[in-house]
Amino acid sequence: MNRYEVVEKVRQVVIRERRWVVDAISEQDAIREVKERAVPRGYRGERFAVISSEHEGWSVNSQPVEYRPAEAVPVDDGIADIGGGD
């Protein structure tokens, strides 16, 4: 049995929403305070949403590899137990 480092590379577009509760004299002033990071105690958390995802490829042991399912089937080498019944 061999050990491999397998990396799946995926490009994603993610929307991040951060929320603050801000006391300000106007909407524009509230935005300014958030932009200038002047509201450290008003932070209420964030949410992430994946908008799109595109598979870019695989690499094995730092080398790009094209996945070929027909070659991924275990082959009995007479040494390793590859499964099956009793």
Salt bridges, closest charged atoms under 4 A:
GLU8 OE2 - HIS55 NE2 3.47
GLU17 OE1 - ARG19 NH2 3.20
GLU17 OE1 - ARG47 NH2 2.94
ASP29 OD1 - ARG32 NH2 2.55
GLU36 OE1 - ARG32 NH1 2.93
GLU46 OE1 - ARG18 NE 3.19
GLU56 OE1 - LYS9 NZ 3.88
GLU56 OE2 - ARG11 NE 2.51
GLU71 OE2 - ARG68 NE 2.82
